[in-house]
Amino acid sequence: MSKPSPEVQASLTRRNFIARAASGTVITAMGGGLLYTLSDRLTREAKAMTTIDGRPRLPPGQRALEALRPMGGTPGSPSISDFRLKIHGEVDKPIELDWAGLLAQPQAELELDVHCVTGWSLLGASWKGVRLADLARAAGVKPSARHVIFEAAAGYTANVRLAEALAPDVLIAHRHDGKPLARPHGAPVRAVVPSLYFWKSPKYLSGIKFVARDEPGYWETRGYHNHADPWLEERYG
């Protein structure tokens, strides 16, 4: 779980992080030479920080951006009236939530770092939604479960080890930076798993399946790493 060390924690809200970096940003120099962009400054700031477990806050090979980048994917219906989230598989009490049912669950708003396999990271962004651990508790996950399979529009799936999926910073998110999740970013709902590369956080989420045996998903069966730890650069299998 990516959290700041205590000595820098107070300065790591997204607003303060960007403001501090932007205050020293120079976009162009006389004569046309490019010195620093805001992304350069954010990257330099992030490289000076560590997570609570001592790792660099910015994983190797990553560059910090100031805004979430849309990364494609086949969208599902944008209508919240069509939304259904099915929690099933190795559970005692399968659940299907509509939009009102999702909002009736305990809500959490967290500042999280996310890291895309293409090399960009978004640090300290605000995400609001339901902790996956709370949904798992409500459904009664069986001891036989070992993995979570996120199911999304157009048959997209991504597999995550159970212990990582149930971490307290894993959200089923419907708001980003204080606003409803935008269509290009997975509206109405997406997963956010900050400890793994961002393809493990599917957009247009429709189901959460708990399974006893691993089921590699869309990108995992196309050559991407089955685990996807950004600090180990587990990009490809």
C-alpha positions in Angstrom: 0.0 0.0 0.0 1.5 3.3 -1.1 1.5 5.7 1.8 4.0 8.5 2.6 6.5 8.4 5.4 5.5 10.4 8.5 7.9 13.2 7.9 6.4 14.1 4.5 2.8 13.0 5.1 1.5 16.5 5.9 2.6 17.9 2.6 1.4 15.1 0.3 -2.2 16.1 -0.4 -2.7 16.4 -4.2 -3.4 20.1 -4.0 -0.3 20.9 -2.0 1.9 18.5 -4.0 1.0 20.1 -7.4 1.1 23.7 -6.0 4.5 23.2 -4.6 5.8 21.7 -7.8 4.1 24.3 -10.0 5.6 27.2 -8.0 9.0 26.2 -9.3 8.0 25.2 -12.8 9.6 26.8 -15.9 8.0 25.7 -19.2 10.3 27.4 -21.7 13.5 29.3 -21.6 14.7 32.2 -23.8 15.9 30.8 -27.1 13.3 28.0 -27.1 15.0 25.6 -24.8 12.7 23.4 -22.7 13.7 23.4 -19.0 11.1 21.9 -16.9 7.4 21.1 -17.3 5.1 20.6 -14.4 5.4 16.9 -14.9 9.1 17.1 -14.6 8.8 18.9 -11.3 6.2 16.5 -10.0 8.5 13.6 -10.9 11.4 15.2 -9.2 9.3 15.9 -6.0 8.0 12.3 -6.0 11.5 10.8 -6.4 12.5 12.5 -3.1 9.7 10.7 -1.2 9.2 7.2 0.2 6.2 5.1 1.1 5.6 4.0 4.7 7.4 0.7 4.0 10.5 2.5 2.7 10.0 2.1 -1.0 10.3 5.1 -3.4 7.0 6.7 -3.7 7.4 6.8 -7.5 8.1 3.3 -8.9 11.0 2.8 -11.3 10.4 3.9 -14.9 7.4 6.1 -14.0 6.8 9.8 -14.6 4.3 11.8 -12.5 1.5 13.6 -14.3 -0.9 16.3 -13.0 -4.1 14.7 -14.3 -5.5 11.2 -14.9 -4.9 10.1 -18.5 -7.7 8.2 -20.3 -6.5 4.8 -21.6 -9.2 3.5 -23.8 -11.3 0.4 -23.2 -14.7 -0.6 -24.4 -17.3 1.3 -22.3 -20.5 0.0 -20.8 -23.7 1.9 -20.4 -23.2 5.4 -18.9 -26.6 5.3 -17.3 -26.7 4.8 -13.6 -30.2 3.3 -14.0 -28.5 0.4 -15.9 -25.8 -0.1 -13.4 -25.5 -3.5 -11.6 -22.6 -4.8 -9.7 -22.6 -8.5 -9.0 -20.5 -9.9 -6.2 -20.4 -13.7 -6.6 -18.3 -16.8 -6.8 -16.8 -18.3 -3.6 -19.1 -16.4 -1.3 -21.9 -17.4 1.1 -24.3 -14.6 0.1 -24.0 -13.4 -3.5 -25.0 -9.8 -3.9 -26.2 -7.7 -6.8 -26.1 -3.9 -6.2 -27.9 -1.3 -8.2 -26.7 2.4 -8.0 -28.7 3.2 -4.9 -27.5 0.0 -3.3 -23.9 0.9 -4.0 -24.3 4.4 -2.5 -26.0 2.9 0.6 -22.8 1.0 1.4 -20.2 2.6 3.8 -18.3 5.2 1.7 -14.6 6.0 1.9 -12.7 8.9 0.3 -8.9 8.2 0.0 -5.9 10.0 -1.6 -4.2 7.3 -3.6 -1.3 6.9 -6.1 -1.9 5.0 -9.3 0.7 3.8 -11.7 0.1 2.9 -15.4 2.2 0.3 -17.1 2.8 2.8 -19.9 5.0 4.8 -17.6 2.9 7.5 -16.0 1.7 7.9 -12.4 -0.9 10.0 -10.8 0.0 10.8 -7.2 -2.4 11.7 -4.3 -5.6 11.9 -6.3 -8.9 11.7 -4.4 -11.0 8.7 -5.0 -14.4 8.0 -3.4 -16.3 4.7 -3.3 -16.8 1.5 -1.3 -13.9 -0.5 0.1 -13.8 -3.9 -1.6 -13.1 -5.4 1.8 -16.5 -4.2 3.0 -18.3 -5.8 0.1 -16.4 -9.0 0.6 -17.4 -9.0 4.3 -21.1 -8.4 3.3 -21.0 -11.3 0.8 -19.2 -13.7 3.2 -16.1 -14.7 1.3 -15.4 -18.4 1.7 -12.0 -19.7 3.0 -11.6 -21.4 -0.3 -11.2 -18.0 -2.2 -7.7 -17.2 -3.3 -8.2 -14.5 -6.0 -10.5 -11.8 -7.1 -11.6 -11.5 -10.7 -12.8 -8.0 -11.7 -15.4 -8.2 -14.5 -16.1 -5.3 -16.7 -17.8 -4.2 -20.0 -17.2 -6.2 -23.2 -15.9 -9.2 -21.3 -12.8 -7.5 -19.8 -11.4 -9.2 -16.7 -8.4 -8.6 -14.5 -7.2 -11.0 -11.7 -5.8 -9.9 -8.3 -4.6 -12.0 -5.4 -7.1 -12.0 -2.6 -4.9 -10.5 0.1 -4.0 -7.5 -2.2 -7.6 -7.0 -3.3 -8.8 -6.8 0.3 -6.3 -4.2 1.3 -7.9 -1.2 3.0 -7.0 1.2 0.1 -8.7 -0.9 -2.6 -11.9 0.9 -3.7 -14.8 0.4 -6.0 -14.8 4.0 -6.9 -17.6 6.2 -8.4 -16.0 9.7 -7.8 -12.6 11.1 -8.7 -11.2 14.4 -7.4 -14.6 15.5 -6.0 -16.6 14.8 -9.2 -18.5 11.8 -10.5 -16.2 9.5 -12.4 -15.9 10.8 -16.0 -16.8 8.5 -18.9 -13.3 8.1 -20.2 -12.2 7.0 -16.8 -14.7 4.3 -16.3 -18.1 5.8 -15.3 -20.1 5.0 -13.5 -17.8 2.7 -11.5 -14.3 1.4 -11.6 -11.9 -0.5 -9.4 -8.8 1.2 -7.9 -6.0 -1.1 -6.8 -3.1 1.3 -6.0 -0.5 -1.4 -5.2 -0.6 -2.8 -8.8 -0.3 -1.4 -12.3 -3.5 0.4 -13.4 -4.7 -2.3 -15.8 -5.6 -4.2 -12.7 -8.2 -1.5 -11.8 -10.8 -2.1 -14.5 -13.1 0.6 -15.8 -16.9 0.1 -16.4 -17.0 -2.4 -13.6 -19.9 -4.9 -13.6 -18.8 -7.8 -11.4 -16.5 -9.0 -8.6 -15.9 -12.7 -8.6 -14.1 -14.5 -5.8 -12.4 -17.7 -7.1 -10.4 -20.6 -5.7 -8.1 -20.9 -8.7 -6.5 -18.0 -10.6 -8.1 -16.9 -13.9 -5.7 -14.7 -15.8 -7.6 -11.8 -17.4 -7.6 -9.9 -20.7 -4.1 -8.4 -20.6 -2.6 -11.3 -18.6 -3.4 -13.7 -21.4 -1.9 -11.3 -23.9 1.6 -11.2 -22.5 1.3 -8.9 -19.5 2.5 -9.9 -16.1 0.1 -12.0 -14.0 0.9 -10.1 -10.8 1.9 -6.5 -11.9 3.8 -5.0 -9.0 5.1 -1.5 -10.2 8.1 -1.5 -7.8 9.3 -4.8 -9.3 8.5 -3.5 -12.8 6.3 -6.6 -13.5 5.1 -5.2 -16.8 5.3 -8.3 -18.9 5.1 -12.0 -18.3 
